[in-house]
Amino acid sequence: MSFFPGKDPDLGDARASDAIAHVVVPRSVDIGGFQICRALPSARSRMVGPFIFFDHMGPAILNSGKGIDVRPHPHIGLATVTYLFEGEIVHRDSLGTAMTISPGAVNLMSAGRGITHSERTGPERRAAGGPLHGLQLWVALPHTREEGAPAFAHTTAAEIPELKDNGLTLRVVAGNMHGLRSPVAMAWETVFGEAHLKAGEILPFDPDYEERAIYVVSGEIEIGGEQHAGERLLVLRPGDRVAIKATSDAHLVFVGGAPMDGPRHIWWNFVSSRKERIEAAKADWKAGRFELVPGDTKEFIPLPEQ
């Protein structure tokens, strides 16, 4: 996805439990009947582990003949992680990749020193219409990988480890949780999980990773006697084991990891540890020096005005 022109999220003003550092209430924008909520970066949490960007897309029903069209645009210094709950998106990039992602699968695109990609609704799905709901997350790359070669990897839904136990379904998309280890190879110590809890179920979130957050996709949960509704990012304090109780059927996402190896700068679709590198990327995109996307060369997103 391209970095949408919304403002940073507001901080939640509800009192959090002792284990919760703060609550982020995402800002949302409507892009042609399709809502996107951005939870990261925020005023208090620029990053959680390597996660520097957190977009919650939808849920939406796309009418017949309608779809999403994120025109070709560039990235540097980050990896995009696309994960859908419903629907499909066709990813194309300047490496020649053409991959349709469906629910439960993972698209991991590492930009490294530079990549161009587009994300669109495919012709058949566009003609039929249907739901679209999911996440796109950006993870910063470590210093040693920021200028590496771009790469793309697709992991099918069947390859993602899953635990089902009565009223709980847990999928570990990256890293390790509750004895499940994902095959998705990340460049930094990372955790990314998805859970569905029936009302009354309790799920612990251990402090295996120093920086952690819980995003409530839908439903309502309780932590330390405090209620938290959907579309909230709960940023946790380091070292605290958290017990999450679903007070209604709830859909949750867990993100986190080790603190990054230094601060990162973010501007539009560019992430880097060096401001001058972002300036160079801006000049390269404006001058047309990024590679084109095979099969999607007729249009692109121009560099935003300063």
HELIX and SHEET records of a PDB file:
HELIX    1   1 PRO A  123  ALA A  128  1                                   6    
HELIX    2   2 HIS A  143  ARG A  145  5                                   3    
HELIX    3   3 ALA A  157  GLU A  159  5                                   3    
HELIX    4   4 LYS A  275  LYS A  286  1                                  12    
SHEET    1   A 8 ASP A  10  LEU A  11  0                                        
SHEET    2   A 8 ILE A  20  VAL A  25 -1                                        
SHEET    3   A 8 ARG A 232  LEU A 236 -1                                        
SHEET    4   A 8 GLU A 211  SER A 218 -1                                        
SHEET    5   A 8 ALA A 250  GLY A 257 -1                                        
SHEET    6   A 8 THR A 190  LEU A 197 -1                                        
SHEET    7   A 8 LEU A 168  ALA A 174 -1                                        
SHEET    8   A 8 GLU A 162  ASP A 165 -1                                        
SHEET    1   B 7 ARG A  27  ASP A  30  0                                        
SHEET    2   B 7 GLN A  35  LEU A  40 -1                                        
SHEET    3   B 7 PHE A  51  LEU A  62 -1                                        
SHEET    4   B 7 GLY A 130  ALA A 140 -1                                        
SHEET    5   B 7 LEU A  78  GLU A  86 -1                                        
SHEET    6   B 7 VAL A 106  SER A 110 -1                                        
SHEET    7   B 7 ALA A 151  THR A 155 -1                                        
SHEET    1   C 4 ASP A  69  HIS A  75  0                                        
SHEET    2   C 4 ILE A 115  ARG A 120 -1                                        
SHEET    3   C 4 ILE A  89  ASP A  93 -1                                        
SHEET    4   C 4 ALA A  98  ILE A 101 -1                                        
SHEET    1   D 2 ASN A 176  MET A 177  0                                        
SHEET    2   D 2 LEU A 180  ARG A 181 -1                                        
SHEET    1   E 4 ILE A 202  PHE A 205  0                                        
SHEET    2   E 4 VAL A 242  ALA A 246 -1                                        
SHEET    3   E 4 GLU A 220  ILE A 223 -1                                        
SHEET    4   E 4 GLU A 226  ALA A 229 -1                                        
SHEET    1   F 2 HIS A 265  TRP A 267  0                                        
SHEET    2   F 2 PHE A 270  SER A 272 -1                                        
END                                                                             
